Amino acid sequence: MIAEAMDRVNPVYIPRNHQMEEALAAASAGDLEPFGRLLDVLARPFDERPGLEPYAVPAPPSFGSYRTFCGT
């Protein structure tokens, strides 16, 4: 019962830094597919969907640490 309540308020998919960086880099190179895919995933963040497992896990250790700054 508690897990069900948490599932209603915690999204399955959130915009992870490594995925945002990938989409931005691809878009800068003229490829909007990763951005479109990310947009599709984040349009329904509470609905678990097959094939989107990579969007539900933290960044791989190889991504390293990441800092963001207010206003960026």
ROLOZA-972303 format. One line per 8 residues: their letters; for each residue x, y, z of N, C-alpha, C. Coordinates in steps of 0.02 Angstrom, whole numbers, always signed. Atoms other than C-alpha are relative to their C-alpha. Example, Ala and Ser with C-alpha at 12.3 -4.5 7.8 and 13.67 -1.06 7.14 Angstrom:
2
as) +45 -59 +0 +615 -225 +390 +45 +60 +0  -42 -59 -3 +684 -53 +357 -39 +55 +37
//
This chain:
72
miaeamdr) +41 -59 +0 +0 +0 +0 +44 +63 +0  -45 -58 -1 +141 +123 +41 +36 +6 -66  -34 -1 +64 +234 +73 -117 -46 +27 -55  +47 -25 +49 +78 +106 -221 -10 +75 +6  +7 -72 -11 +57 +278 -143 +62 +37 -25  -62 -31 +24 +239 +318 -180 +4 -1 -76  -1 +4 +73 +221 +260 -361 -44 +53 -32  +45 -51 +27 +80 +385 -385 +32 +69 +0
vnpvyipr) -29 -67 -6 +190 +533 -336 +73 +3 -21  -70 +2 +22 +365 +477 -390 +3 -25 -72  -3 +22 +69 +396 +470 -577 +49 -58 -10  -46 +54 +19 +477 +318 -656 +59 +29 -36  -52 -30 +42 +574 +427 -777 +10 +73 +19  -18 -70 -13 +663 +589 -736 +55 +19 -49  -53 -21 +46 +778 +693 -847 +69 -5 +33  -67 +11 -28 +950 +625 -801 +51 +41 -38
nhqmeeal) -50 -44 +31 +1101 +734 -834 +34 -32 -60  -36 +31 +56 +1190 +608 -945 -44 -6 -62  +46 +5 +57 +1036 +587 -1054 -12 +69 -31  +8 -68 +25 +1012 +775 -1067 +61 +21 -40  -62 -17 +35 +1194 +798 -1117 +3 -35 -68  +1 +38 +62 +1177 +662 -1249 -47 +32 -51  +49 -31 +45 +1020 +742 -1322 +24 +68 -24  -25 -66 +19 +1098 +915 -1322 +58 -5 -50
aaasagdl) -56 +9 +46 +1258 +855 -1406 -24 -23 -69  +27 +25 +63 +1160 +761 -1539 -37 +56 -37  +37 -55 +31 +1046 +910 -1571 +48 +53 -28  -50 -49 +25 +1197 +1025 -1588 +33 -24 -64  -29 +29 +60 +1260 +906 -1722 -53 -12 -54  +53 +6 +49 +1091 +911 -1812 -44 -61 +7  +40 +61 -11 +1018 +747 -1744 -48 +12 +57  +51 -13 -51 +855 +779 -1652 -33 -63 +27
epfgrlld) +32 +62 -22 +810 +595 -1627 +7 -12 +75  -5 +10 -73 +882 +579 -1450 -42 +49 +40  +42 -49 -34 +793 +739 -1400 -74 -19 -5  +70 +21 +10 +628 +678 -1473 -17 -60 +43  +10 +59 -41 +647 +512 -1384 -7 +19 +74  +2 -23 -69 +684 +597 -1218 -65 +38 +14  +63 -37 -8 +536 +713 -1242 -59 -48 +5  +53 +50 -2 +424 +563 -1275 -1 -35 +68
vlarpfde) -5 +34 -65 +487 +474 -1118 -27 +45 +55  +18 -45 -55 +463 +627 -1008 -70 +28 -5  +70 -22 +8 +290 +666 -1077 -47 -41 +45  +40 +43 -43 +224 +520 -973 +46 -32 +53  -52 +25 -46 +347 +503 -828 -25 -50 +52  +26 +46 -50 +232 +401 -715 -20 -68 -29  +22 +62 +34 +189 +267 -844 +61 -42 -18  -55 +45 +17 +314 +124 -844 -15 -33 -67
rpglepya) +10 +26 +67 +337 +70 -1024 +58 -45 -20  -53 +47 +22 +432 -78 -1098 +49 +35 -48  -52 -27 +44 +596 -32 -1183 +31 +64 +25  -26 -64 -25 +625 +125 -1080 +40 -8 +64  -37 +14 -62 +723 +43 -940 +62 +45 +8  -59 -43 -9 +881 +146 -977 -17 +70 +27  +21 -66 -24 +782 +303 -934 -21 +0 +74  +22 +6 -69 +740 +238 -761 +57 -14 +49
vpappsfg) -58 +16 -42 +915 +207 -695 +48 +59 +3  -50 -54 -5 +1053 +324 -634 +52 -5 -55  -54 -2 +49 +1199 +373 -743 +51 -55 +15  -52 +49 -12 +1334 +243 -768 +60 +33 +35  -59 -28 -34 +1491 +266 -662 +48 +35 -48  -45 -31 +49 +1586 +309 -821 -18 +72 -16  +20 -70 +12 +1486 +471 -833 +36 +47 +47  -37 -41 -48 +1580 +534 -680 -47 +45 +40
syrtfcgt) +41 -46 -40 +1523 +669 -561 -24 +57 -45  +31 -52 +41 +1415 +809 -626 -24 +56 +46  +23 -57 -40 +1385 +983 -558 -43 +45 -45  +41 -50 +34 +1247 +1100 -608 +2 +64 +42  +0 -65 -34 +1232 +1283 -564 -68 +33 -8  +64 -36 +1 +1082 +1388 -522 -2 +44 -63  +8 -42 +58 +1019 +1469 -680 +27 -30 -64  -25 +31 +63 +1096 +1347 -803 -50 -48 -27
//
